[in-house]
Amino acid sequence: MEKRERLEHRALGKGGLTVSAVGLGCMSLSGVYGAAEDAASEDLIRHAIDSGVDHLDSSDMYGWGHNEHLLGRAIKGRRERIVLATKFGQIRRESGPNGVNGRPEYVKEACEASLRRLGEQVIDLYYQHRVDPGVPIEETVGAMARLVEAGKVRFLGLSEARPETIRRAHKVHPIAAVQTEYSLLYRAEAEETRETTRAIGTGFVAYSPLGRGFLTGAIREFSDIDGRRAAHPRFQAENFAHNRALVAKIEEIARQKGCTPSQLTLAWLLAQGPDVVAIPGTRFKHRLDENVGALVVRLTPEEVERIAAVAPRGATAGTRYPAAGMRGVYI
């Protein structure tokens, strides 16, 4: 892949924040999809920055602080070249699914802890990772707005928030970006959300744009599934063959187009509108280069429609998360 000093950039919100259209989701660097060596992960992040990727997305729950420590080390000497995004709001429980905490006092506490781990003075884009149904969104975002006033955060975001929640939050303080899972496999909630984000001028950040690896074409057999993927309904035995058949159709179009399935999938996503950016995750330099290569794949309107038609909205078998996880999203 040809390296360029400046990749395609897109605006997140109306406040002047722009990011590379393809960013890097850092979750997999904390052992979620297999062992990751810290030195190699730091090298990957620096490679991403040197390749023009400036949108780096973390969270305090990725490795419960590990990811932010890692990212903080990797960006030393390159801070002015990146948009640093991280999240708060999920809390660890000894057993069962993660809890959530959107209380105003916790917002400040979580931000200060993230800044310490990152070794930075300011976070560019700070998200509420999961909406706390027990705390009015106005109170949580009000506390986040005070972080902006204090100079600790530049822009605010929400993750997995329903359209009405986004509108309420936006009345308290401008929301620059909203994250929701968005790919050819799962797009119903994302497309509903985008009706609101487009209307209010908020950017849309697509996480898991490659379907947690399914859309890369690398997962071909049921035996290829390991780690956290095994818990996700899309990969389970009763759903795997159906979903693999959908991916095979995408692979065939990619072959005809002369690109990889990942590149076709990301190009399709970015073709949905200038408000959309993607943050695919990876542990490997060659995969990052492949993902950035999606920016040179051009699709005609007819190709965009054809790609969508082979994996229609709602055609994927299995929910986005296991049952416990589904209760915490789109709130």
Phi, psi and omega per residue, in radians:
M1 nan 2.341 3.077
E2 -1.232 2.276 3.116
K3 -1.584 2.388 -3.128
R4 -2.177 2.637 -3.136
E5 -1.192 -0.578 -3.054
R6 -2.324 1.898 3.051
L7 -1.358 2.946 3.047
E8 -0.999 2.328 3.126
H9 -2.056 2.644 3.107
R10 -2.370 2.665 -3.113
A11 -1.437 2.469 2.944
L12 -1.946 1.845 -3.105
G13 1.358 -2.969 -3.045
K14 -1.885 0.152 -3.031
G15 -1.643 0.096 3.113
G16 1.762 0.018 3.121
L17 -1.392 2.181 3.044
T18 -2.225 2.617 -3.133
V19 -2.453 2.786 3.023
S20 -1.073 2.422 -3.056
A21 -1.050 -0.539 2.993
V22 -1.959 2.094 3.120
G23 -1.907 -2.802 3.117
L24 -2.290 2.018 2.980
G25 -1.431 2.211 -2.952
C26 -1.672 0.028 -3.036
M27 -0.974 -0.739 -3.042
S28 -1.190 -0.165 3.113
L29 -1.406 -0.015 3.104
S30 -2.030 0.604 2.951
G31 1.383 0.265 -3.092
V32 -1.234 -0.712 -3.092
Y33 -1.986 0.560 -3.121
G34 2.165 2.862 -3.069
A35 -1.068 2.428 3.095
A36 -2.253 2.272 3.109
E37 -1.485 2.239 -3.071
D38 -1.010 -0.753 -3.111
A39 -1.091 -0.730 3.120
A40 -1.181 -0.641 3.135
S41 -1.155 -0.751 3.100
E42 -1.097 -0.690 3.106
D43 -1.122 -0.684 3.098
L44 -1.067 -0.795 -3.132
I45 -1.074 -0.766 3.114
R46 -1.137 -0.654 3.070
H47 -1.084 -0.731 3.113
A48 -1.038 -0.836 -3.125
I49 -1.077 -0.782 -3.126
D50 -1.175 -0.349 3.086
S51 -1.526 -0.052 3.111
G52 1.783 -0.016 3.090
V53 -1.389 2.048 -3.089
D54 -2.036 0.020 -3.110
H55 -1.803 1.781 -3.094
L56 -1.965 2.127 -2.979
D57 -2.034 2.125 -3.122
S58 -2.225 -2.991 3.053
S59 -2.840 2.660 3.104
D60 -1.225 -0.261 3.134
M61 -1.657 -0.084 3.062
Y62 -1.312 1.801 -3.058
G63 1.242 0.250 -3.138
W64 0.834 1.010 3.090
G65 1.842 -0.457 -3.119
H66 -0.980 -0.795 -3.042
N67 -1.099 -0.721 3.135
E68 -1.193 -0.693 3.047
H69 -1.014 -0.829 -3.134
L70 -1.049 -0.859 -3.117
L71 -1.103 -0.724 3.128
G72 -1.030 -0.709 3.102
R73 -1.170 -0.707 -3.036
A74 -1.213 -0.514 -3.049
I75 -1.583 -0.020 3.130
K76 -1.008 2.266 -3.102
G77 1.452 -0.079 -3.138
R78 -2.244 0.159 -3.013
R79 -0.978 -0.681 -3.071
E80 -1.251 -0.144 -3.097
R81 -1.746 0.074 -3.046
I82 -2.271 2.806 2.902
V83 -1.835 1.982 -3.057
L84 -1.618 1.992 -3.129
A85 -2.066 2.369 3.010
T86 -2.589 3.078 -2.968
K87 -2.427 2.811 3.065
F88 -2.428 2.960 2.956
G89 2.128 -0.442 3.040
Q90 -1.570 2.444 3.129
I91 -2.227 2.556 -3.052
R92 -1.423 2.377 3.011
R93 -1.975 2.634 -3.120
E94 -1.122 -0.589 3.087
S95 -2.501 2.669 -3.134
G96 1.459 -3.053 -3.103
P97 -1.205 2.877 3.087
N98 -1.060 2.628 2.987
G99 -1.585 3.139 3.088
V100 -2.311 2.646 3.116
N101 -2.563 1.929 3.111
G102 -1.999 0.302 -3.122
R103 -1.179 2.446 -3.070
P104 -0.917 -0.716 -3.121
E105 -1.165 -0.548 3.123
Y106 -1.283 -0.572 3.118
V107 -0.969 -0.860 -3.138
K108 -1.131 -0.772 -3.137
E109 -1.049 -0.785 -3.103
A110 -1.153 -0.705 3.140
C111 -1.105 -0.817 -3.127
E112 -1.094 -0.634 3.105
A113 -1.173 -0.708 3.110
S114 -1.120 -0.743 3.126
L115 -1.063 -0.699 3.111
R116 -1.107 -0.787 -3.128
R117 -1.142 -0.698 -3.141
L118 -1.272 -0.389 -3.070
G119 1.223 0.574 -3.075
E120 -2.191 2.897 3.136
Q121 -1.709 -0.353 -3.075
V122 -2.596 2.500 3.028
I123 -1.795 2.276 -3.093
D124 -1.241 -0.759 -3.068
L125 -2.396 1.993 -3.034
Y126 -2.016 2.099 -3.071
Y127 -1.841 2.586 2.767
Q128 -1.442 2.013 -2.991
H129 -1.193 -0.730 3.058
R130 -2.436 2.350 3.129
V131 -1.168 2.354 3.093
D132 -1.592 1.895 -3.092
P133 -1.161 -0.247 -3.132
G134 -1.577 -0.033 -3.130
V135 -2.255 2.190 3.108
P136 -0.940 2.361 -3.100
I137 -1.032 -0.522 3.126
E138 -1.071 -0.635 -3.134
E139 -1.252 -0.753 3.137
T140 -1.115 -0.859 -3.110
V141 -1.206 -0.530 3.040
G142 -1.045 -0.737 3.094
A143 -1.183 -0.653 3.080
M144 -1.125 -0.671 3.113
A145 -1.092 -0.599 3.111
R146 -1.183 -0.465 3.039
L147 -1.180 -0.640 3.058
V148 -1.113 -0.801 3.134
E149 -1.056 -0.580 -3.127
A150 -1.431 -0.086 3.126
G151 1.407 0.224 -3.139
K152 -1.557 -0.354 -3.097
V153 -2.416 2.523 3.127
R154 -1.710 -0.768 -3.086
F155 -2.390 2.719 -3.085
L156 -1.973 2.591 3.084
G157 -2.479 2.897 3.054
L158 -2.243 2.625 3.086
S159 -2.185 2.307 3.099
E160 1.005 0.778 3.101
A161 -1.818 2.472 3.097
R162 -1.238 2.758 -3.136
P163 -0.925 -0.761 -3.110
E164 -1.185 -0.571 3.075
T165 -1.149 -0.730 3.124
I166 -1.072 -0.781 -3.129
R167 -1.102 -0.728 3.123
R168 -1.122 -0.740 3.135
A169 -1.119 -0.720 -3.078
H170 -1.135 -0.435 3.087
K171 -1.262 -0.436 3.127
V172 -1.434 -0.793 3.124
H173 -2.734 2.473 3.132
P174 -0.944 2.290 3.087
I175 -1.729 2.021 -3.070
A176 -1.323 -0.598 -3.030
A177 -2.623 2.594 3.020
V178 -2.204 2.304 3.067
Q179 -1.791 2.366 2.972
T180 -2.599 2.604 3.020
E181 -1.041 2.310 -3.078
Y182 -2.651 2.066 3.075
S183 -2.789 -3.137 3.068
L184 -1.066 -0.470 -3.112
L185 -1.426 -0.622 -3.093
Y186 -2.351 1.911 -3.103
R187 -2.460 -0.073 -3.074
A188 -1.058 -0.933 -3.106
E189 -1.189 -0.638 3.121
A190 -1.110 -0.750 -3.123
E191 -1.207 -0.607 3.043
E192 -1.133 -0.735 3.132
T193 -1.104 -0.709 -3.091
R194 -1.141 -0.422 3.053
E195 -1.055 -0.659 3.119
T196 -1.372 -0.823 -3.080
T197 -1.095 -0.662 3.084
R198 -1.125 -0.693 -3.086
A199 -1.142 -0.600 -3.086
I200 -1.755 0.006 3.082
G201 1.413 0.521 3.116
T202 -1.754 2.452 3.104
G203 -1.333 2.770 -3.117
F204 -2.098 2.166 -3.133
V205 -1.886 2.027 -3.117
A206 -1.546 1.959 3.025
Y207 -1.703 2.803 -3.004
S208 0.847 0.812 -3.089
P209 -1.206 -0.250 3.101
L210 -1.854 0.407 3.032
G211 1.088 0.627 -3.088
R212 1.036 0.656 3.079
G213 1.686 -0.292 -3.103
F214 -1.036 -0.710 -3.026
L215 -1.441 0.032 3.051
T216 -1.393 -0.339 -3.055
G217 1.498 -0.034 -3.107
A218 -1.395 -0.369 3.136
I219 -1.711 1.767 -3.018
R220 -1.921 -0.527 -3.108
E221 -2.134 2.696 3.112
F222 -1.011 -0.536 -3.131
S223 -1.242 -0.204 3.120
D224 -1.330 -0.191 -3.034
I225 -1.500 2.261 3.080
D226 -2.599 3.088 3.071
G227 1.037 -2.523 -3.045
R228 -1.109 -0.473 -3.117
R229 -1.006 -0.592 -3.065
A230 -1.045 -0.411 -3.128
A231 -1.448 -0.221 -3.052
H232 -1.526 2.286 -3.089
P233 -0.944 -0.591 -3.091
R234 -1.041 -0.466 -3.086
F235 -1.716 -0.075 -3.047
Q236 -1.366 2.780 -2.904
A237 -0.941 -0.696 -3.070
E238 -1.259 -0.250 -3.098
N239 -2.006 -0.311 -2.930
F240 -1.058 -0.902 -3.042
A241 -1.066 -0.726 3.116
H242 -1.046 -0.841 -3.090
N243 -1.249 -0.597 3.093
R244 -1.109 -0.591 3.108
A245 -1.156 -0.642 3.072
L246 -1.110 -0.777 -3.135
V247 -1.105 -0.654 -3.141
A248 -1.049 -0.619 3.096
K249 -1.164 -0.661 3.102
I250 -1.189 -0.679 3.100
E251 -1.057 -0.677 -3.126
E252 -1.160 -0.726 3.102
I253 -1.137 -0.683 3.097
A254 -1.076 -0.731 3.110
R255 -1.045 -0.771 3.126
Q256 -1.145 -0.564 -3.113
K257 -1.422 -0.302 -3.130
G258 1.399 0.539 3.084
C259 -2.379 3.109 3.125
T260 -1.512 2.814 3.077
P261 -1.007 -0.682 3.105
S262 -1.054 -0.798 -3.117
Q263 -1.133 -0.721 3.112
L264 -1.097 -0.779 -3.125
T265 -1.089 -0.790 3.137
L266 -1.193 -0.686 3.113
A267 -1.100 -0.701 3.095
W268 -1.081 -0.766 -3.124
L269 -1.090 -0.812 -3.123
L270 -1.185 -0.424 3.106
A271 -1.304 -0.136 -3.141
Q272 -1.239 -0.349 3.100
G273 2.776 2.743 -3.104
P274 -1.240 -0.121 3.106
D275 -1.489 -0.108 -3.030
V276 -1.761 2.295 2.933
V277 -2.228 2.788 -3.073
A278 -2.153 2.566 3.099
I279 -2.226 1.165 3.076
P280 -1.101 2.527 3.107
G281 -1.794 2.666 3.057
T282 -2.850 2.806 3.022
R283 -1.860 -0.006 -2.922
F284 -2.191 2.402 -3.112
K285 -1.079 -0.731 -3.087
H286 -1.154 -0.542 3.082
R287 -1.259 -0.674 3.085
L288 -1.079 -0.788 3.113
D289 -1.056 -0.705 3.103
E290 -1.069 -0.781 -3.124
N291 -1.117 -0.765 3.114
V292 -1.107 -0.533 3.094
G293 -1.079 -0.302 3.075
A294 -1.071 -0.410 -3.089
L295 -1.196 -0.287 3.109
V296 -1.775 0.032 3.076
V297 -1.493 2.094 -3.131
R298 -1.870 2.251 -3.139
L299 -1.981 2.369 3.022
T300 -1.343 2.806 3.071
P301 -0.967 -0.610 3.135
E302 -1.182 -0.686 3.102
E303 -1.165 -0.681 3.098
V304 -1.038 -0.763 3.132
E305 -1.168 -0.703 -3.132
R306 -1.116 -0.748 3.136
I307 -1.091 -0.780 3.127
A308 -1.096 -0.590 -3.063
A309 -1.248 -0.479 -3.113
V310 -1.394 -0.301 3.040
A311 -2.323 1.282 -3.014
P312 -1.058 2.676 3.080
R313 -0.950 2.230 3.130
G314 1.512 0.030 -3.072
A315 -1.413 -0.321 -3.071
T316 -1.243 2.414 3.107
A317 -1.542 2.279 3.119
G318 1.712 2.527 3.128
T319 -1.323 2.942 -3.082
R320 -1.147 -0.612 -3.136
Y321 -2.304 2.865 2.944
P322 -1.029 2.919 -3.021
A323 -0.944 -0.772 -3.118
A324 -1.115 -0.692 3.122
G325 -1.188 -0.618 -3.130
M326 -1.120 -0.469 3.131
R327 -1.244 -0.257 -3.098
G328 -1.798 0.037 -3.096
V329 -2.007 2.765 3.090
Y330 0.991 0.972 -3.093
I331 -1.923 nan nan
